[in-house]
Amino acid sequence: MAEPYVGEIRLFAGNFAPVGWSFCDGSMLSIAENEVLFNLIGTTYGGDGQTTFALPDMRGRVPLHQGTGLNLSPRVMGQSAGVEQVTLTPSQMPSHNHVLNATTTPASTANGVAGSLTGAAASTNFYGSTPGGGALAPQALMATGGNQPHNNMAPFLGLNFIISLFGIFPSQG
């Protein structure tokens, strides 16, 4: 394998970071011991910039090229965004209706044998005569949902991102 660039990030299927590499897990490193890498990434991912700096933390993250794509929002180097679960609010749901069909046509029997609430033909009607205008109880049509979060993640496979601590210092092209 060719010598890596300092700061190069690769996917790695092993359960350890090879010599000269570190997991992209947000670890704080000493600037004094990793001056070349610090000169490349600075405090983009954290640290105080005096004695420490942080490696990128790719745990639970999907990489995304920084910048602004055509008709896309700008993404800043080191920016972290997104959540694993989302609870939708009513304003985020598409407009829709819940329809309940009923009738005020009196039934011919009140014995409680299942029939049709819509007045369509059935073997037996459901209730006897309807007093009043046929108002429904408040429980007849209830809200759905429950404000519970749902997963907001595509299918995934857990692998390790590793970053090269040493190697060739990349020149700007």
N, CA and C of each residue as an Amber inpcrd file, in Angstrom:
protein
   519
   0.8540000  -1.1730000   0.0000000   0.0000000   0.0000000   0.0000000
   0.9010000   1.2370000   0.0000000   0.5450000   2.2130000  -0.7810000
   1.3170000   3.4510000  -0.8570000   1.2420000   4.1990000   0.4700000
   2.2580000   4.9980000   0.7240000   2.2810000   5.7880000   1.9560000
   1.1100000   6.7730000   1.9420000   0.3590000   6.8610000   3.0270000
  -0.8240000   7.7350000   3.0510000  -0.4390000   9.2000000   3.2320000
  -1.3750000  10.0590000   2.9050000  -1.2460000  11.4710000   3.2500000
  -1.5380000  11.6270000   4.7360000  -0.9000000  12.5770000   5.3790000
  -1.2570000  12.9300000   6.7540000  -2.7050000  13.4160000   6.7260000
  -3.5460000  12.9140000   7.6220000  -4.9410000  13.3320000   7.6780000
  -5.8570000  12.5710000   6.7410000  -5.3100000  11.6580000   5.9600000
  -6.1470000  10.8490000   5.0690000  -7.0600000   9.9590000   5.9030000
  -8.3140000   9.8710000   5.5220000  -9.2870000   9.0400000   6.2350000
  -9.6800000   7.8790000   5.3290000  -9.6990000   6.6830000   5.9220000
 -10.0930000   5.4780000   5.1890000 -11.0890000   4.6840000   6.0210000
 -11.8790000   3.8670000   5.3380000 -12.7090000   2.8770000   6.0180000
 -11.8480000   1.6530000   6.2770000 -12.0320000   1.0420000   7.4580000
 -11.2170000  -0.1040000   7.8460000 -12.1150000  -1.1300000   8.5170000
 -12.0220000  -2.3900000   8.0820000 -12.8950000  -3.4440000   8.6050000
 -12.3550000  -4.0910000   9.8700000 -11.1480000  -3.7500000  10.2790000
 -10.5760000  -4.3400000  11.4900000 -11.1430000  -3.7250000  12.7530000
 -10.8920000  -4.3960000  13.8960000 -11.3840000  -3.8740000  15.1790000
 -10.2930000  -3.1360000  15.9440000  -9.2190000  -2.7410000  15.2560000
  -8.1360000  -1.9610000  15.8500000  -7.6610000  -0.9650000  14.7960000
  -7.0090000   0.0900000  15.2400000  -6.4100000   1.0440000  14.3050000
  -4.9640000   0.6160000  14.0600000  -4.5490000   0.4800000  12.8010000
  -3.1650000   0.0890000  12.5170000  -2.1600000   1.1190000  13.0450000
  -0.9190000   0.6990000  13.1650000   0.1530000   1.5940000  13.6120000
   0.1910000   2.8150000  12.6890000   0.2650000   4.0030000  13.2750000
   0.3160000   5.2440000  12.5080000  -1.0540000   5.7930000  12.1450000
  -2.0900000   5.1020000  12.5550000  -3.4630000   5.5190000  12.2960000
  -4.2100000   5.5910000  13.6250000  -5.3030000   6.3250000  13.6400000
  -6.1500000   6.3980000  14.8290000  -7.6080000   6.3580000  14.3860000
  -8.4770000   5.8620000  15.2690000  -9.9080000   5.8790000  14.9670000
 -10.4030000   7.3180000  14.8810000 -11.3280000   7.5620000  13.9860000
 -11.9960000   8.8680000  13.8960000 -13.1190000   8.8710000  14.9260000
 -12.7310000   9.0280000  16.1950000 -13.6830000   8.9320000  17.3030000
 -13.7190000  10.1870000  18.1710000 -13.2060000  11.2960000  17.6380000
 -13.2310000  12.5470000  18.3820000 -12.1660000  12.6570000  19.4540000
 -11.2050000  11.7480000  19.4660000 -10.1550000  11.7730000  20.4930000
  -9.4000000  13.0940000  20.4730000  -9.0100000  13.5450000  21.6680000
  -8.1550000  14.7230000  21.8090000  -6.7060000  14.2680000  21.7210000
  -5.9330000  14.9750000  20.9100000  -4.5170000  14.6680000  20.7680000
  -3.6870000  15.8610000  21.2050000  -2.4660000  15.5790000  21.5900000
  -1.5160000  16.6210000  21.9600000  -0.9690000  17.2720000  20.6940000
  -0.9930000  18.5870000  20.6540000  -0.4250000  19.3020000  19.5090000
   1.0730000  19.0370000  19.4340000   1.7440000  19.0510000  20.5880000
   3.1960000  18.8480000  20.6260000   3.5990000  17.4990000  20.0380000
   2.7620000  16.4760000  20.2180000   3.0940000  15.1360000  19.7230000
   2.5750000  14.8710000  18.3120000   1.7250000  15.7510000  17.8000000
   1.1060000  15.5460000  16.4780000   1.0470000  16.8600000  15.7060000
   2.1730000  17.5700000  15.6890000   2.2180000  18.9150000  15.1240000
   1.8650000  18.9520000  13.6310000   2.3180000  17.9680000  12.8720000
   2.0530000  17.9630000  11.4270000   0.5470000  17.8230000  11.1600000
  -0.1000000  16.8750000  11.8310000  -1.5450000  16.7070000  11.6540000
  -2.2960000  17.9460000  12.1360000  -1.8590000  18.5340000  13.2590000
  -2.5060000  19.7540000  13.7540000  -2.3960000  20.8820000  12.7290000
  -1.2320000  21.0060000  12.0750000  -1.0600000  22.0550000  11.0580000
  -2.0300000  21.8680000   9.8950000  -2.4590000  20.6530000   9.6820000
  -3.3810000  20.3610000   8.5840000  -4.8440000  20.5790000   8.9690000
  -5.2780000  20.0840000  10.1380000  -6.7140000  20.1560000  10.4780000
  -7.0430000  21.1650000  11.5760000  -6.0340000  21.6480000  12.3150000
  -6.2820000  22.6540000  13.3490000  -7.3360000  22.2100000  14.3500000
  -8.1890000  23.1390000  14.7420000  -9.2510000  22.8350000  15.7180000
 -10.6140000  22.6860000  15.0220000 -10.6000000  22.3130000  13.7620000
 -11.8460000  22.1210000  13.0070000 -12.8010000  21.1850000  13.7330000
 -12.2660000  20.1870000  14.4190000 -13.0970000  19.1670000  15.0700000
 -13.0650000  19.2770000  16.5890000 -12.4610000  20.3430000  17.1200000
 -12.4310000  20.5620000  18.5590000 -11.0180000  20.7240000  19.0920000
 -10.9410000  20.9340000  20.3930000  -9.6620000  21.1630000  21.0510000
  -9.4960000  22.6250000  21.3910000  -8.4870000  22.9100000  22.2230000
  -8.2830000  24.2990000  22.6490000  -7.3220000  25.0610000  21.7420000
  -6.6210000  24.3810000  20.8360000  -5.7060000  25.0420000  19.9160000
  -4.4030000  25.4790000  20.5540000  -4.2760000  25.2990000  21.8590000
  -3.0410000  25.6480000  22.5680000  -2.2200000  24.3950000  22.8510000
  -2.8840000  23.3930000  23.4160000  -2.1930000  22.1410000  23.7410000
  -2.8810000  20.9280000  23.1210000  -4.1540000  21.0600000  22.7370000
  -4.8900000  19.9100000  22.2040000  -5.6820000  20.2630000  20.9510000
  -5.9650000  19.2380000  20.1770000  -6.8900000  19.3250000  19.0460000
  -7.6030000  17.9860000  18.9500000  -8.7590000  17.9800000  18.2970000
  -9.5680000  16.7570000  18.2240000  -9.5370000  16.1650000  16.8220000
  -9.6120000  14.8440000  16.7960000  -9.7910000  14.1280000  15.5350000
 -11.2680000  14.1960000  15.1460000 -11.5810000  14.0280000  13.8750000
 -12.9980000  13.9630000  13.4870000 -13.6840000  12.8110000  14.2260000
 -14.9480000  13.0050000  14.5660000 -15.7210000  11.9470000  15.2260000
 -16.7550000  11.4280000  14.2300000 -16.4540000  10.2880000  13.6330000
 -17.3340000   9.7070000  12.6160000 -18.3030000   8.6830000  13.1880000
 -18.2930000   8.4940000  14.4960000 -19.2010000   7.5020000  15.0950000
 -20.6460000   7.9280000  14.8590000 -21.4020000   7.0510000  14.2190000
 -22.8150000   7.3320000  13.9440000 -23.0310000   8.4000000  12.8940000
 -22.0280000   8.6930000  12.0900000 -22.1180000   9.7630000  11.0910000
 -21.8740000   9.2300000   9.6880000 -22.4200000   9.9120000   8.7150000
 -22.1840000   9.6190000   7.3100000 -21.3600000  10.7760000   6.7630000
 -20.2560000  10.5060000   6.0630000 -19.4550000  11.6140000   5.5270000
 -20.1990000  12.3470000   4.4100000 -19.9630000  13.6410000   4.3310000
 -20.6030000  14.4960000   3.3390000 -19.5790000  15.5290000   2.9000000
 -19.3720000  15.6850000   1.6040000 -18.3880000  16.6560000   1.1090000
 -18.8080000  18.0630000   1.5140000 -17.8770000  18.8380000   2.0280000
 -18.1780000  20.2070000   2.4450000 -18.3750000  21.0970000   1.2250000
 -19.0590000  22.2080000   1.4150000 -19.3190000  23.1450000   0.3290000
 -20.8000000  23.2000000   0.0060000 -21.1140000  23.8080000  -1.1310000
 -22.5010000  23.9600000  -1.5530000 -22.6920000  23.3150000  -2.9160000
 -23.5380000  22.3120000  -2.9750000 -23.8700000  21.6780000  -4.2480000
 -25.0230000  22.4080000  -4.9060000 -25.2550000  22.1230000  -6.1630000
 -26.3340000  22.7410000  -6.9210000 -27.6740000  22.5070000  -6.2210000
 -28.3700000  23.5830000  -5.8860000 -29.6760000  23.5510000  -5.2110000
 -29.6240000  22.8880000  -3.8350000 -28.4600000  22.8900000  -3.1900000
 -28.3120000  22.2900000  -1.8630000 -27.8620000  23.3350000  -0.8580000
 -28.0660000  23.0380000   0.4080000 -27.6310000  23.9230000   1.4860000
 -26.1210000  23.8430000   1.6420000 -25.4780000  24.9360000   2.0680000
 -24.0300000  24.8960000   2.2850000 -23.6720000  24.0140000   3.4830000
 -22.5620000  23.2970000   3.3730000 -22.0400000  22.4510000   4.4510000
 -20.6190000  22.9020000   4.7520000 -20.3550000  23.1700000   6.0180000
 -19.0760000  23.6980000   6.4660000 -18.1820000  22.5510000   6.9220000
 -16.8850000  22.6560000   6.6320000 -15.9190000  21.6500000   7.0760000
 -16.0260000  21.4870000   8.5900000 -16.2060000  20.2520000   9.0450000
 -16.3170000  19.9600000  10.4740000 -17.7310000  20.0550000  11.0210000
 -18.6860000  20.5050000  10.1980000 -20.0770000  20.6320000  10.6510000
 -20.6740000  19.2570000  10.9000000 -21.3930000  19.1400000  11.9970000
 -22.0900000  17.9050000  12.3390000 -23.5710000  18.2360000  12.4660000
 -24.4220000  17.4650000  11.8030000 -25.8590000  17.7440000  11.8380000
 -26.6300000  16.4460000  11.6920000 -27.9250000  16.5140000  11.9220000
 -28.7970000  15.3570000  11.7590000 -29.0590000  14.6530000  13.0780000
 -30.1220000  13.8770000  13.1080000 -30.5140000  13.1260000  14.3000000
 -30.9420000  11.7220000  13.8980000 -30.8380000  10.7860000  14.8240000
 -31.2200000   9.4000000  14.5530000 -32.7290000   9.2120000  14.5440000
 -33.4510000   9.9660000  15.3820000 -34.9030000   9.8270000  15.4650000
 -35.5570000  11.1920000  15.3610000 -36.7690000  11.2070000  14.7990000
 -37.5090000  12.4430000  14.5870000 -38.9480000  12.2430000  15.0300000
 -39.5080000  13.2490000  15.6970000 -40.9340000  13.2740000  16.0040000
 -41.5510000  14.3640000  15.1410000 -42.4200000  13.9670000  14.2360000
 -43.0550000  14.9350000  13.3490000 -44.1000000  15.7470000  14.1040000
 -44.2170000  17.0090000  13.7410000 -45.2660000  17.8630000  14.2840000
 -46.3930000  17.9230000  13.2510000 -47.5960000  18.3030000  13.6610000
 -48.6990000  18.3880000  12.6890000 -48.3780000  19.2720000  11.4840000
 -47.6000000  20.3480000  11.6760000 -47.2880000  21.2320000  10.5490000
 -46.3550000  20.5770000   9.5330000 -45.6740000  19.4920000   9.9110000
 -44.7710000  18.7950000   8.9900000 -45.4790000  17.6820000   8.2110000
 -46.6960000  17.3690000   8.5970000 -47.4330000  16.3090000   7.9120000
 -48.1780000  16.8810000   6.7140000 -48.2800000  16.1160000   5.6360000
 -49.0420000  16.5910000   4.4830000 -50.5120000  16.7770000   4.8510000
 -51.1500000  17.7240000   4.2040000 -52.5700000  17.9500000   4.4270000
 -53.3470000  16.7020000   4.0240000 -54.2730000  16.2910000   4.8800000
 -55.0810000  15.1090000   4.5890000 -56.3580000  15.1520000   5.4230000
 -57.3160000  14.3040000   5.0870000 -58.5910000  14.2380000   5.7930000
 -58.8390000  12.8310000   6.2950000 -59.5920000  12.7520000   7.3560000
 -60.0930000  11.4750000   7.8570000 -61.6070000  11.5400000   7.6930000
 -62.1640000  10.6400000   6.9340000 -63.5910000  10.6720000   6.6300000
 -64.3090000   9.5790000   7.4110000 -65.4360000   9.9550000   8.0200000
 -66.2920000   8.9800000   8.6820000 -67.6700000   9.0960000   8.0460000
 -68.1490000   8.0230000   7.4960000 -69.4860000   8.0000000   6.9030000
 -70.4580000   7.3750000   7.9000000 -71.5920000   8.0170000   8.0870000
 -72.6320000   7.5030000   8.9820000 -73.9870000   7.8880000   8.3940000
 -75.0220000   7.4150000   9.0110000 -76.3700000   7.7370000   8.5350000
 -77.2710000   8.0200000   9.7270000 -78.2850000   8.7910000   9.4750000
 -79.3040000   9.0180000  10.5040000 -80.5480000   8.1990000  10.2020000
 -80.4610000   7.3220000   9.2240000 -81.5840000   6.4390000   8.8920000
 -81.7830000   5.4560000  10.0340000 -83.0000000   5.3890000  10.5920000
 -83.2200000   4.4860000  11.7230000 -83.0330000   3.0270000  11.3240000
 -82.5310000   2.2770000  12.2490000 -82.3970000   0.8320000  12.0410000
 -83.7120000   0.1660000  12.4160000 -83.8800000  -1.0510000  11.9940000
 -85.1400000  -1.7430000  12.2570000 -85.0890000  -2.6050000  13.5060000
 -83.8950000  -2.7560000  14.0870000 -83.7890000  -3.5780000  15.2920000
 -82.7270000  -2.9810000  16.2020000 -82.8420000  -3.1970000  17.4800000
 -81.8820000  -2.6620000  18.4430000 -81.1710000  -3.7780000  19.1840000
 -81.0360000  -4.9320000  18.5730000 -80.4610000  -6.0770000  19.2850000
 -78.9340000  -6.0960000  19.3070000 -78.2670000  -5.1340000  18.6510000
 -76.8180000  -5.0540000  18.7150000 -76.0840000  -5.9970000  17.7930000
 -76.7790000  -6.6790000  16.9060000 -76.0950000  -7.5490000  15.9460000
 -75.4150000  -6.6590000  14.9110000 -74.1660000  -6.9730000  14.5660000
 -73.3800000  -6.1290000  13.6600000 -74.0840000  -5.9260000  12.3350000
 -74.0630000  -4.6760000  11.8680000 -74.6500000  -4.3280000  10.5800000
 -73.7270000  -3.3590000   9.8780000 -74.2480000  -2.2530000   9.3750000
 -73.4550000  -1.2870000   8.6430000 -73.7200000   0.1010000   9.1870000
 -72.6610000   0.8240000   9.5460000 -72.8160000   2.1990000  10.0130000
 -73.1630000   3.1430000   8.8730000 -72.9380000   2.7310000   7.6360000
 -73.1940000   3.6120000   6.4970000 -74.5950000   3.4630000   5.9410000
 -75.3920000   2.5800000   6.4980000 -76.7430000   2.3800000   6.0010000
 -76.7930000   1.4690000   4.7910000 -75.6380000   0.9300000   4.3940000
 -75.6210000   0.0000000   3.2590000 -76.2660000  -1.3050000   3.6860000
 -76.6340000  -2.0960000   2.7120000 -77.3060000  -3.3640000   3.0060000
 -76.4320000  -4.2470000   3.8750000 -77.0350000  -4.8220000   4.9010000
 -76.3380000  -5.7520000   5.7900000 -77.3650000  -6.7520000   6.2710000
 -76.9140000  -7.8250000   6.8490000 -77.8530000  -8.8610000   7.2710000
 -78.7630000  -8.3630000   8.3900000 -78.2490000  -7.5470000   9.2810000
 -79.0530000  -7.0050000  10.3700000 -78.5860000  -5.5850000  10.6550000
 -79.4870000  -4.6510000  10.8800000 -79.0860000  -3.2970000  11.2460000
 -78.5490000  -3.2840000  12.6660000 -77.7990000  -2.2500000  12.9830000
 -77.0300000  -2.2470000  14.2220000 -77.8240000  -1.7520000  15.4290000
 -78.5470000  -0.6540000  15.3170000 -79.2880000  -0.0900000  16.4480000
 -80.6990000   0.2730000  16.0280000 -81.5060000   0.6270000  16.9980000
 -82.8800000   1.0460000  16.7440000 -82.9400000   2.4870000  16.2850000
 -84.0750000   3.1260000  16.4600000 -84.2910000   4.4740000  15.9550000
 -83.3200000   5.4680000  16.5820000 -82.9980000   6.5200000  15.8150000
 -82.0300000   7.5280000  16.2310000 -82.7690000   8.7530000  16.7400000
 -82.6370000   9.0730000  18.0180000 -83.2430000  10.3110000  18.4970000
 -82.3750000  11.5000000  18.1140000 -82.9560000  12.6120000  17.7740000
 -82.1940000  13.8160000  17.4760000 -81.5900000  13.7900000  16.0870000
 -80.5250000  14.5940000  15.9020000 -79.9380000  14.8080000  14.5830000
 -78.8120000  13.8810000  14.2130000 -78.5450000  12.8650000  14.9540000
 -77.5060000  11.9210000  14.5780000 -76.1070000  12.3690000  14.9440000
 -75.9520000  13.1900000  15.9950000 -74.6140000  13.6350000  16.4110000
 -73.8050000  12.4500000  16.9120000 -72.5140000  12.4520000  16.5950000
 -71.6290000  11.3670000  17.0150000 -70.9420000  11.7110000  18.3320000
 -70.6120000  10.7130000  19.0840000 -69.8480000  10.9110000  20.3140000
 -68.4430000  11.3900000  19.9560000 -67.8010000  12.1810000  20.8320000
 -66.4460000  12.6760000  20.5400000 -65.4430000  11.5490000  20.2680000
 -65.6800000  10.3630000  20.8040000 -64.7530000   9.2440000  20.6180000
 -64.9110000   8.5720000  19.2550000 -65.9200000   8.9680000  18.4730000
 -66.1900000   8.3000000  17.1980000 -65.0400000   8.4630000  16.2040000
 -64.3690000   9.5960000  16.2180000 -63.2330000   9.8360000  15.3260000
 -62.1300000  10.4470000  16.1650000 -61.0970000   9.6700000  16.4330000
 -60.0480000  10.1090000  17.3540000 -58.7660000  10.4300000  16.6000000
 -57.9150000  11.1830000  17.2580000 -56.6030000  11.5090000  16.6990000
 -55.7630000  10.2450000  16.5840000 -54.8660000  10.2450000  15.6300000
 -53.9410000   9.1270000  15.4800000 -52.5410000   9.6040000  15.8270000
 -51.5990000   8.7010000  15.8620000 -50.2210000   9.0730000  16.1630000
 -49.9320000   8.8670000  17.6260000 -49.3080000   9.8260000  18.2300000
 -48.9560000   9.7270000  19.6310000 -47.6620000  10.4590000  19.9370000
 -47.1770000  11.2680000  18.9890000 -45.9560000  12.0450000  19.1820000
 -44.7700000  11.1820000  19.5710000 -44.6760000  10.0030000  18.9860000
 -43.5460000   9.1120000  19.2350000 -42.5180000   9.2850000  18.1210000
 -41.2270000   9.3130000  18.4660000 -40.2130000   9.4380000  17.4210000
 -40.1410000   8.1860000  16.5590000 -39.7310000   8.3820000  15.3170000
 -39.4920000   7.2450000  14.4250000 -38.0540000   7.3220000  13.9240000
 -37.4970000   6.1830000  13.5390000 -36.1250000   6.1540000  13.0460000
 -36.0010000   6.9820000  11.7820000 -34.8850000   7.6750000  11.6800000
 -34.6140000   8.5630000  10.5660000 -33.3110000   8.1380000   9.8820000
 -33.0500000   6.8290000   9.8580000 -31.7640000   6.3430000   9.3710000
 -31.9430000   5.3650000   8.2120000 -31.0690000   5.4950000   7.2260000
 -31.0330000   4.5300000   6.1250000 -30.3650000   3.2520000   6.6350000
 -30.5380000   2.1430000   5.9480000 -29.8290000   0.9240000   6.3410000
 -28.3190000   1.1920000   6.3980000 -27.6370000   0.5570000   7.3300000
 -26.2180000   0.8600000   7.5100000 -25.4290000  -0.3860000   7.8660000
 -24.1130000  -0.2630000   7.7760000 -23.1660000  -1.2990000   8.1640000
 -22.0760000  -0.6250000   8.9710000 -21.8560000  -1.0730000  10.1920000
 -20.8380000  -0.4770000  11.0480000 -19.4320000  -0.8760000  10.6220000
 -18.6140000   0.1030000  10.2950000 -17.1970000  -0.0720000   9.9840000
 -16.4310000   1.0100000  10.7270000 -15.1220000   0.9480000  10.6920000
 -14.2970000   1.9540000  11.3640000 -13.6980000   2.9310000  10.3630000
 -13.8280000   4.2200000  10.6680000 -13.0840000   5.2380000   9.9440000
 -11.7820000   5.4250000  10.7000000 -10.6650000   5.4270000   9.9650000
  -9.3600000   5.6650000  10.5830000  -8.7050000   6.8420000   9.8730000
  -7.8760000   7.5780000  10.6140000  -7.1750000   8.7380000  10.0710000
  -5.6780000   8.5210000  10.2280000  -4.9290000   8.8790000   9.1880000
  -3.4760000   8.7300000   9.2100000  -2.8550000   9.8590000  10.0320000
  -2.0460000   9.4800000  11.0100000  -1.3670000  10.4620000  11.8560000
  -0.0510000  10.9110000  11.2350000   0.4900000  10.1040000  10.3410000
   1.7910000  10.3790000   9.7310000   1.7050000  10.1060000   8.2420000
   2.7170000  10.5040000   7.5050000   2.7730000  10.2290000   6.0750000
   3.2010000  11.4510000   5.3040000   2.7760000  11.5160000   4.0670000
   3.1380000  12.6140000   3.1760000   2.2540000  13.8130000   3.4930000
   2.8710000  14.9910000   3.6470000   2.0760000  16.1990000   3.8580000
   1.5250000  16.6200000   2.4970000   0.2020000  16.7220000   2.3650000
  -0.3810000  17.0340000   1.0530000  -0.0950000  18.4760000   0.6360000
   0.3300000  18.6420000  -0.6040000   0.5280000  19.9960000  -1.1270000
  -0.7550000  20.4240000  -1.8330000  -1.0520000  21.7120000  -1.7580000
  -2.2750000  22.2160000  -2.3970000  -2.1010000  22.2250000  -3.9050000
  -3.1560000  21.8190000  -4.6040000  -3.0630000  21.7150000  -6.0560000
  -3.7500000  22.8050000  -6.7820000
